[in-house]
Structure formats: C-alpha cells, structure tokens
Amino acid sequence: MNILGLQCGYNGGVCVVNSGQLIGQAATGENLKRGISKEAIKEALESAQLKLSDIDMAAVVNWHADKTADGTECWDKNEQRFSMTKDNGIEYSLEDYIIFYNDNRMVAQGTYNLNIDNQSVKCMVVDHLFAHAAYAYLTSPFTSCMAVCIDTHDLYGANNAIYWIQDEEKAFRVWRRDQTFSALNVYTGMTDILGMYPALENLDALRNLAAEHKGKKLDMSDWIWPNNVQMGNIFHGDQGIALTVMNGIKNVPEKFGYFPQLSGEGETDDAWMNKDDPKTHSERAQIADSVWSVVEGSIRNYVEKIKVLGGQTAIGGKVTQFENLVSELEDERTHFTKPHNDDELGIGAALFVSDQLMKTKKNEITTNTKKKVNFKEV
C-alpha cells in the first residue's frame, strides 16, 4: 500500500511510504519554504519508482498553512493547480480545518479528494501535533508508549500534546493537549525583539548569543510562576516583560509579540535593541542567556514530569533541536526524534495512515480509538 505524505507548512515537502517504509522523499525548496509543489511530488514519486496513479491514499498536514498579516496564504494553491474537495465537490475550507484542528478527539479526518491538475487521489487530513507524535512513536523501538509533541505556538490550536499509543489493536488516545507549555514561544518572541527573525531560523543565533554572556547568571528560583512550573511552563506572557526588566533594560517594548511578521520576513530589522550596536551587545547577550535558561529549564522539567508517569516515552517536535537536552535526557525508555524540524510531519502522517490501513480489518482509519486505557497500564 502506497501512501503519499504532504507537509504544506514551512519546510514543505513530499514523501512516499510503502507498507510502513519510507521509499521516496523531496523538499519543496530551501529551508522554511512553505507549501508543496508538483515538482516535489514528481521527484518523490520518481525516487520511489511510482506514479501518482499508484498512490492509494495521501496524508496531508497543514493544508491551510501560515497566512501573512493581510490574510494571504503563504503558498499559492491556485498557481500549482491544487485543490481539496469533499465528495459533494465543495472545497475543504479553512473553517473546516479549524473545526477539525480544535477538536482534541480527532487525529485524522477524511476522506477527501486531492486534485492535482486533472488527476485526483483520495486523501486524509492529519493533525499537526499528532503527526509529530506519530512520527516519534512509529520511528521508536517501542510497541507502546507516551508519544509527545513539544512544539511552538500554531495560531489555531494547542502547542503541545501527549498521546498514549500502542500496537495492540492500534490503540491511540489523547492524554493531554493544551497551550500550557509555551516555553518554546519564548525564543520565538525574544529572537524577534532581539532582531533575530524569522525566529525559526535563529535558534542557533540565540544559543550563540547566550554563550557570549560571561556575567552572573540570573537566579530564576524566586521569580518563576509556581502554577506554570508544574508541567514545565516557566515562561508566560508577562514574564517576557519581567525578564527584560530584571536584566536592567528600561526600554521595554509596548508589544511583546510571539510571532515575527510573515510579510517581508528577515528583510526589516525593527528590533527595539539594534543587533549591530556594540553598545547594547552585552545587554542582548545577558537577555539571551536568561531566555536560554528559561527555555532549557522548562523543557527539562516537562520531559522529566512525563517520565515520572512511567513506561516508555517518544518525543518529537521543536524540542529535538536542543541537542544537549536530548543527549542528557535520552535513555533506553526515552526516545527523541532527530532534529528534522517540521519536515518530519509529512512522514509521520504517511507512516500513521500506512500503519492504520495495513492493520485494520476493513482498510479504514479509526480517528480515535474507543478502547479505554487504564491508568495503571501507563
């Protein structure tokens, strides 16, 4: 059974999975390029030595990808002559996507018709967070585990999720899915105001700037919000202001946004501290060091809290970009995906659909299992 995986957000790409094995892959373009293209689909199919007519099902993630400030989608489906339609011919809308994405009970939806020029293939929409979790689980050595996604904020739904997944009866249930863990948003917001955006490209820049701070480390223990630390979130909205003030910065930005503008990404530096001004370099390094401490502390705490639940854990999402934490926290019962960023999404979705279709009796996907998982099993 051949599954076509499509990741339509940034780091857009295409993959082909056959009976649970990755046999073809292609990127849409350079790093952070959004959407998919016919050229990428053709390349992935050719590497798999298949044609579109050989595909049994497509697994689609982020069909409605990021939008600019004026509401324009960041990749043009019409230009590529792509569309997704329901059986009645009505197009799958952004409203349909948001309803699905905010429904924690659902991990996949469909089937629909994915139209590429004059060809069509059946497809399913797979949840972004679940695609991360499915990739983590299905590439791990475990047959049952907590599958975890720790991600950045996504505008529509939650940005972290924990699923219980097991091979037996292909069971999967949402364990936790919400917006309480926002530690990774701190680097998105702080790299923006420090003049390092788009933030998704500048994790290393923030890390390197933090390493340049040679002064005294901040003692976080007396200012961490107690209610947030329980599941790892030691950074929240007004803590951004607290972080700057505690570092002696008086020019606090009026807007403390988490998102760099999509329009003209990287072309305009409107940071409130000029990254090219040597006079502010030490202050910027001090802030970056504090930010890095907050983010690493949050992630470490979150993962350790999950591990206390017992059993095995597979973790995907942006957290895998923190190589030192992965090295520190990975063991025989804790598996991290490699730092693929979001190009793992299409593969995770395709592996999940392939796994379900191979194992279910009627070749139909169950969008959420009804079987109850006893807490003692976990």
GIPE-V228878 format. One record per helix or strand of 3 or more residues. SS is the DSSP state (H for helix, E for strand). FROM is the first residue (numbers start at 1). TO is the last residue. If there is no record, write none. Layout:
BEGIN
ss: {SS | SS}
from: {FROM | FROM}
to: {TO | TO}
END
This chain:
BEGIN
ss: {E | E | E | H | H | E | H | E | H | E | E | H | E | E | H | E | H | H | H | H | H | H | H | E | H | H | E | H | H}
from: {2 | 13 | 21 | 38 | 52 | 57 | 77 | 82 | 94 | 108 | 119 | 128 | 144 | 160 | 168 | 171 | 183 | 199 | 203 | 220 | 226 | 239 | 278 | 313 | 318 | 323 | 334 | 341 | 375}
to: {7 | 18 | 27 | 47 | 54 | 61 | 80 | 85 | 101 | 116 | 126 | 138 | 150 | 166 | 170 | 178 | 193 | 201 | 211 | 222 | 229 | 246 | 308 | 317 | 321 | 329 | 336 | 359 | 377}
END
